[in-house]
Amino acid sequence: MRQSPGAYSRFVRATKIGLPLLAILILSTLFLVSTRDDFDGIGLSFTEADLEAMQQGLSVTSPVLTGQNARGDLFRFTADTVVPDSLMVQRAVASNLRGRIDFANGQGLDLRTDSAELDLGTQKAQFEGAVRLTTDEGYDLATDRIDADLEAGVITGPDPVTAVAPMGRISSDAFSIRSGEGADFEAEKNVIRFENNVKLVFTPNRSR
């Protein structure tokens, strides 16, 4: 059966349009896959199952958040519940959160808090309520709020804090914890800085 010239012309025109579009679609798919692989394991994120549930508008019980930043600091948090702000899950509120940060320099800390607001886009978090931090170096800090920049490895406490330290008891109006900041940050120790109205009750036996 012979094909009419008109049908052949329409086929050629459709091919000229369809093939470039197909090529663009394939390239876009490859780009998306490679981009996701480039960021695999970087940044705080939920498990796939928890994320799928929140993308359906559901709150999640016993969620798990893990990840790491570009410096190599590792994060792992769990909570009683987490509620996303939208189906895009860029921000979420977690209740009774607890977890641990293992810094690239070998030091680490455990964290507990009543409530946490997590911003997955900026990798920042605000912890509120009865916040408790326990460091591997023997510092036990209690405060009402801390702000964490997980990408930079910096924790700041803008509210009054009390701490049981190796040398005694410390109180101040604010504090910060920073991991190594130099070129060889993996070899540098964390710095805990107490600021404004600092008081120390020295206990000699605790430092031995």
C-alpha positions in Angstrom: 0.0 0.0 0.0 1.5 3.3 -1.1 1.6 6.2 1.5 0.3 9.6 0.3 2.8 12.4 0.0 0.7 14.4 2.6 1.0 11.7 5.2 4.8 11.3 4.7 5.2 15.1 5.1 3.3 15.1 8.3 5.5 12.2 9.6 8.7 14.1 8.7 7.4 17.3 10.5 6.4 15.3 13.6 9.8 13.6 13.7 11.6 16.9 13.4 9.7 18.1 16.5 9.5 14.9 18.4 13.1 13.7 18.3 14.6 17.0 19.7 11.9 16.9 22.5 12.8 13.3 23.3 16.5 14.2 23.4 15.8 17.1 25.8 13.7 14.8 28.0 16.5 12.2 28.2 19.1 14.9 29.0 16.9 16.3 31.7 16.4 12.9 33.3 20.2 12.3 33.3 20.8 15.7 34.8 18.3 15.1 37.6 19.7 11.7 38.5 23.3 13.0 38.5 22.4 16.0 40.6 20.7 13.8 43.2 23.7 11.5 43.3 26.1 14.4 43.8 24.3 15.4 47.0 23.7 11.9 48.3 24.6 11.7 52.0 25.0 15.5 52.4 22.6 17.4 54.5 20.1 16.4 57.2 17.2 14.4 55.7 14.4 12.0 56.7 14.2 8.4 55.8 12.4 7.7 52.5 9.4 6.2 54.2 9.0 9.1 56.6 9.4 11.6 53.7 6.7 9.9 51.6 4.3 10.0 54.5 4.9 13.7 55.1 4.5 14.5 51.4 1.0 13.1 51.7 0.3 15.6 54.5 0.7 13.1 57.4 2.5 13.6 60.7 5.0 10.8 61.4 5.7 9.0 64.7 9.2 8.0 65.7 10.9 9.7 62.7 14.6 9.3 62.0 16.8 12.1 60.6 20.4 11.4 59.5 23.0 13.1 57.4 26.3 14.9 57.3 27.7 18.2 56.2 30.5 19.0 53.8 33.0 19.1 56.7 32.2 15.5 57.6 30.2 16.1 60.8 27.6 13.4 61.2 24.0 13.8 62.5 21.4 11.4 63.8 18.2 12.5 65.5 14.9 10.8 66.5 11.7 12.2 67.9 8.3 11.3 69.1 6.5 13.0 66.2 7.3 15.3 63.3 4.8 17.5 61.5 5.8 19.1 58.1 4.8 22.7 57.2 3.7 21.7 53.7 3.8 18.8 51.2 7.2 20.1 50.0 8.7 19.3 53.4 11.1 22.1 53.6 10.4 22.8 57.2 9.1 20.6 60.0 8.4 20.7 63.7 9.6 17.7 65.9 8.6 16.9 69.5 10.8 15.4 72.1 13.8 15.3 69.8 17.0 13.6 70.9 20.1 12.7 69.0 23.8 13.0 68.5 26.3 15.0 66.5 29.7 13.5 65.8 32.1 16.2 64.6 34.8 15.5 62.0 37.5 16.2 64.6 36.5 13.2 66.7 34.5 15.0 69.4 30.8 14.8 69.8 27.7 15.7 71.8 24.3 14.3 72.7 21.2 16.5 72.6 17.7 16.4 74.0 14.9 19.0 73.6 11.2 19.3 74.0 10.6 20.8 70.5 12.7 21.5 67.4 12.0 23.5 64.3 14.0 22.1 61.4 14.7 23.9 58.1 16.0 21.3 55.6 16.6 24.0 53.0 19.1 26.0 55.0 20.2 23.1 57.2 19.4 25.2 60.3 17.4 24.2 63.4 16.0 25.8 66.5 15.7 23.7 69.6 13.4 25.0 72.4 12.0 23.9 75.8 14.2 21.9 78.2 17.3 21.8 76.0 20.1 19.5 77.3 23.6 19.1 75.7 26.2 16.7 76.9 29.6 16.8 75.3 32.2 14.0 75.2 34.6 16.4 77.1 32.4 16.3 80.2 30.2 19.4 79.8 26.5 19.1 80.7 24.6 22.2 79.6 21.0 23.1 80.3 19.1 26.0 78.6 15.8 27.0 77.1 16.9 27.5 73.5 19.7 26.8 71.1 20.1 27.6 67.4 22.2 25.2 65.3 23.8 25.8 61.9 24.4 22.2 60.9 26.3 23.1 57.7 28.8 25.3 59.6 29.0 23.1 62.7 28.0 26.0 65.0 25.6 25.9 68.0 24.6 29.1 69.7 22.6 29.6 72.9 21.0 33.1 73.2 19.3 32.4 76.5 20.8 31.9 80.0 22.7 28.6 80.4 23.9 26.5 83.4 26.6 23.9 83.0 28.3 21.3 85.0 31.9 21.2 83.7 35.1 19.3 84.5 36.3 22.3 86.6 33.0 23.1 88.4 29.7 24.8 87.7 29.3 27.6 85.1 26.4 30.0 84.4 26.2 32.8 81.8 23.7 34.7 79.7 24.7 33.1 76.4 27.1 30.5 75.0 28.3 29.0 71.7 29.9 25.8 70.6 32.1 25.8 67.5 33.9 22.9 65.8 37.4 23.4 64.3 37.5 26.4 62.0 41.0 26.4 60.6 42.2 24.8 57.4 42.8 21.6 59.3 39.5 21.6 61.1 39.5 17.9 61.6 42.5 18.2 63.9 41.1 21.2 65.9 39.1 20.8 69.1 35.7 22.2 69.7 35.5 25.5 71.5 32.8 26.2 74.1 32.5 29.9 74.8 30.4 31.3 77.7 29.4 34.9 77.2 28.0 37.8 79.3 27.6 37.7 83.1 29.8 34.5 83.3 30.0 32.9 86.8 32.2 29.9 87.7 32.1 28.0 91.0 35.4 26.1 90.9 35.5 22.6 92.2 39.1 21.4 92.3 38.3 17.7 92.7 36.2 17.7 89.4 39.2 18.6 87.3 41.3 15.7 88.5 
